Amino acid sequence: MFGAAYVPGVSAPTVVAVGPKGADYSSDDGTTWISLDTRKYWSVGFGPSGTGWMVGPEGRITKVRFGP
């Protein structure tokens, strides 16, 4: 894993983790994980609204949003 961030503003403790094998998220504080993408990512971050960005090789930026 290269990075992880909690998603603000959602009802369950949701965390996104990224690394060389892709991006996964957990909505039960890390007990179980669901794949978001299988491409490499270096970092992830979220703004207060729950919208986030994952960044990877060759300038790739992927927007991710949880909630309404």
Backbone torsions as a table, in degrees:
resi	resn	phi	psi	omega
1	MET	NA	136.9	178.5
2	PHE	-104.4	-25.1	-178.0
3	GLY	-164.3	157.5	177.2
4	ALA	-152.0	151.0	178.1
5	ALA	-151.9	140.1	172.6
6	TYR	-79.1	146.7	179.8
7	VAL	-91.7	119.2	178.9
8	PRO	-78.0	152.6	171.6
9	GLY	79.7	13.6	176.2
10	VAL	-109.5	156.3	-173.4
11	SER	-72.5	-33.9	179.6
12	ALA	-103.9	148.0	178.8
13	PRO	-64.7	102.9	-174.5
14	THR	-110.8	131.1	-179.3
15	VAL	-128.8	142.0	175.9
16	VAL	-113.8	132.2	178.0
17	ALA	-121.5	139.5	-178.7
18	VAL	-129.2	156.5	178.5
19	GLY	-176.6	-165.4	-176.3
20	PRO	-67.5	-17.8	179.4
21	LYS	-99.9	2.8	176.1
22	GLY	126.1	-156.9	-177.7
23	ALA	-128.5	135.3	178.2
24	ASP	-131.4	158.7	174.1
25	TYR	-134.8	156.6	177.9
26	SER	-133.2	129.7	177.1
27	SER	-105.8	13.7	175.8
28	ASP	-127.7	38.2	176.0
29	ASP	60.7	34.2	173.3
30	GLY	95.4	3.3	179.1
31	THR	-70.9	-45.4	177.1
32	THR	-128.5	153.5	-175.5
33	TRP	-128.2	145.8	177.7
34	ILE	-126.3	135.4	-177.8
35	SER	-72.8	135.2	172.1
36	LEU	-99.4	-37.3	-174.9
37	ASP	-164.0	152.0	179.9
38	THR	-105.8	1.3	176.8
39	ARG	-80.2	155.9	179.5
40	LYS	-65.0	140.7	172.6
41	TYR	-136.7	146.2	-178.8
42	TRP	-100.7	-31.4	-174.3
43	SER	-155.9	160.3	177.5
44	VAL	-144.8	146.1	176.8
45	GLY	-154.8	155.6	-178.3
46	PHE	-129.8	145.2	171.7
47	GLY	-88.7	173.2	-177.6
48	PRO	-60.7	-23.5	-177.7
49	SER	-80.1	-8.7	-177.2
50	GLY	96.3	-2.7	174.9
51	THR	-85.6	136.2	-178.5
52	GLY	-136.2	173.5	179.6
53	TRP	-136.6	136.1	173.0
54	MET	-110.5	135.9	-178.7
55	VAL	-119.0	142.8	-177.2
56	GLY	-141.7	-167.4	-177.0
57	PRO	-59.7	155.8	175.3
58	GLU	58.6	30.2	176.0
59	GLY	76.8	13.1	-179.1
60	ARG	-67.1	131.4	175.1
61	ILE	-128.6	125.9	-179.1
62	THR	-121.0	126.2	178.6
63	LYS	-83.7	139.3	178.4
64	VAL	-136.6	138.9	-176.9
65	ARG	-137.7	136.0	175.3
66	PHE	-120.2	146.8	178.4
67	GLY	101.3	-166.4	-174.7
68	PRO	-66.7	NA	NA
